[in-house]
Amino acid sequence: MTTISNSTQVLVENVNSVQDLLSCMTSLDKSQFNACIFAVDLSECDFTPYGSWSEEHYTRNCLYCDDKYEAILLCWEKGQYTPIHDHGGEECWVKIISGAIEETIYKPNENGAPTPVKTEVAHAGSTAYMIDFMGCHRLKNVGEERAMSLHIYAKPISRCNIYDEAQSKYVPKDLVYDSIVDIQ
């Protein structure tokens, strides 16, 4: 169970929109992010205007980015998935907005290759947390419909390592947005 301080509770109680959430996050200390993300309850309708979709790959839609944190809305068609990846040393919270997202966590085997150690499916309202010492992970839309997930990074991540299955090794990847949303 996540505990929430009175000051964080007051801020979260005033979150009624995506704009409110981003404003709230800006006013919080990184140590309060966890409680805020777990407590916030916004619907799919709140996020739909900020999403973009692609038949070729999941999309990364930047909702907010400064030196303190980054908020990205990932939009998934059925069956789309991330490569196995780390988070460039930063903390990551994933709030499932809609659909069913499967997370598989990997640890390196004796040859350094990722070996799955845990798989869970999360549904709307669920929140997950990841940081590199926990391992790497892959996310996949396993539902029958589109899905959306909100990713909050404590400090923006411009580069991470992905596991290149063809080369059987981790390689650096520069991260880009599919859209940058101006939320006013």
C-alpha positions in Angstrom: 0.0 0.0 0.0 1.3 3.5 -0.9 1.2 6.1 1.9 0.5 9.7 0.9 1.4 12.7 3.0 -1.3 15.3 3.8 0.3 17.9 1.5 0.5 15.5 -1.4 -3.0 14.3 -0.7 -4.3 17.9 -1.0 -2.5 18.4 -4.3 -3.8 15.1 -5.7 -7.4 15.8 -4.6 -7.3 18.8 -6.9 -6.2 16.7 -10.0 -9.3 16.6 -12.3 -7.5 16.8 -15.7 -4.3 15.9 -17.4 -3.3 19.6 -17.1 -3.9 19.4 -13.3 -1.8 16.3 -13.1 1.2 17.9 -14.9 0.9 21.0 -12.8 0.7 18.9 -9.6 3.8 16.9 -10.6 5.7 20.1 -11.3 5.0 21.2 -7.7 6.1 17.9 -6.1 9.5 16.7 -5.0 10.7 13.5 -6.7 10.1 11.6 -3.4 6.4 12.4 -3.7 6.0 11.1 -7.3 5.2 7.6 -6.3 2.3 8.5 -4.0 0.9 10.9 -6.6 1.0 8.5 -9.5 -0.6 5.7 -7.5 -3.3 8.1 -6.1 -4.3 9.9 -9.3 -7.5 8.5 -11.0 -8.0 10.0 -14.5 -10.0 8.2 -17.2 -9.2 7.2 -20.8 -11.3 10.1 -22.0 -9.0 12.5 -20.2 -6.0 11.3 -22.2 -7.5 10.5 -25.6 -7.1 14.0 -27.0 -3.4 13.8 -26.5 -2.7 10.5 -28.2 -1.5 9.6 -31.6 -1.5 6.2 -33.2 0.5 4.2 -35.7 -0.1 0.8 -37.3 3.7 0.3 -37.4 4.7 0.9 -33.8 3.5 2.2 -30.4 3.8 6.0 -30.2 5.5 8.2 -27.6 3.6 11.4 -27.1 5.3 13.9 -24.9 2.9 15.6 -22.5 5.5 17.5 -20.5 9.3 17.6 -20.1 11.6 19.8 -18.0 14.8 19.1 -16.0 12.8 17.6 -13.2 10.5 15.0 -14.9 9.1 13.8 -18.2 5.5 12.7 -18.9 4.9 10.6 -22.0 1.7 9.0 -23.2 2.3 5.7 -25.0 -0.4 4.7 -27.4 -0.5 1.0 -28.4 -2.3 -0.8 -31.2 -3.1 -4.5 -30.4 0.1 -6.6 -30.2 2.6 -3.7 -30.2 5.5 -3.9 -27.8 8.8 -2.2 -26.7 12.2 -3.7 -27.1 13.7 -5.0 -23.9 15.2 -1.9 -22.4 16.6 -0.1 -19.4 15.8 3.5 -18.3 19.1 5.2 -18.5 19.5 5.1 -14.7 16.2 7.0 -14.1 13.1 6.0 -12.1 10.0 5.2 -14.2 6.3 4.9 -13.2 3.8 3.4 -15.6 0.1 4.1 -15.1 -2.2 2.0 -17.3 -4.9 4.3 -18.7 -6.7 1.8 -20.9 -6.2 -1.8 -22.1 -4.1 -4.6 -20.9 -0.3 -4.1 -20.8 2.0 -7.1 -20.1 5.3 -6.3 -18.4 8.1 -8.8 -18.5 11.1 -8.1 -16.3 14.5 -9.5 -17.3 17.8 -10.2 -15.5 21.0 -11.0 -17.3 22.0 -14.7 -17.4 25.7 -15.9 -17.2 26.3 -14.7 -20.8 24.7 -11.2 -20.1 21.6 -12.1 -22.2 18.2 -11.0 -20.7 16.3 -13.9 -19.1 12.7 -13.3 -18.1 12.1 -13.5 -14.3 8.6 -12.1 -13.9 5.6 -11.4 -16.2 2.4 -9.6 -15.1 -0.5 -8.1 -17.0 -1.8 -4.7 -15.8 -5.1 -3.2 -16.6 -6.6 0.3 -16.4 -5.8 2.0 -13.1 -2.8 -0.2 -12.3 0.6 1.4 -11.7 4.1 -0.2 -12.0 7.5 1.1 -11.1 10.9 0.3 -12.6 14.5 1.4 -12.1 17.6 -0.2 -13.6 18.8 -2.1 -10.6 15.5 -4.1 -10.8 16.5 -5.3 -14.3 15.3 -4.4 -17.8 11.8 -4.8 -19.1 9.5 -5.1 -22.1 5.9 -3.9 -22.3 3.3 -5.3 -24.7 -0.3 -4.5 -25.4 -1.9 -8.0 -24.9 -5.5 -6.8 -25.0 -7.9 -7.1 -27.9 -8.1 -3.3 -28.4 -5.9 -0.2 -28.4 -4.2 0.7 -25.1 -2.7 3.8 -23.4 -0.2 4.1 -20.7 1.3 7.2 -18.9 5.0 7.0 -18.3 6.6 9.4 -15.8 10.4 9.6 -15.6 12.2 11.3 -12.7 14.4 13.3 -15.1 13.9 13.0 -18.8 15.5 10.1 -20.6 17.0 10.9 -24.0 18.9 7.6 -24.4 18.6 4.1 -23.1 19.9 0.7 -23.9 17.8 -1.8 -25.8 18.5 -5.5 -26.4 19.1 -6.1 -30.1 18.0 -9.6 -30.5 19.6 -9.9 -34.0 23.0 -9.0 -32.5 22.4 -10.7 -29.2 23.6 -7.6 -27.3 22.5 -4.4 -25.7 22.9 -1.3 -27.9 22.3 2.4 -27.1 19.2 4.0 -28.5 18.4 7.7 -28.8 14.7 8.2 -27.8 12.4 10.4 -29.8 8.8 11.5 -29.5 6.1 10.8 -32.1 4.4 14.0 -31.0 4.8 16.8 -28.6 1.5 17.9 -27.1 0.9 21.5 -25.9 -1.3 21.1 -22.9 -2.6 24.4 -21.8 
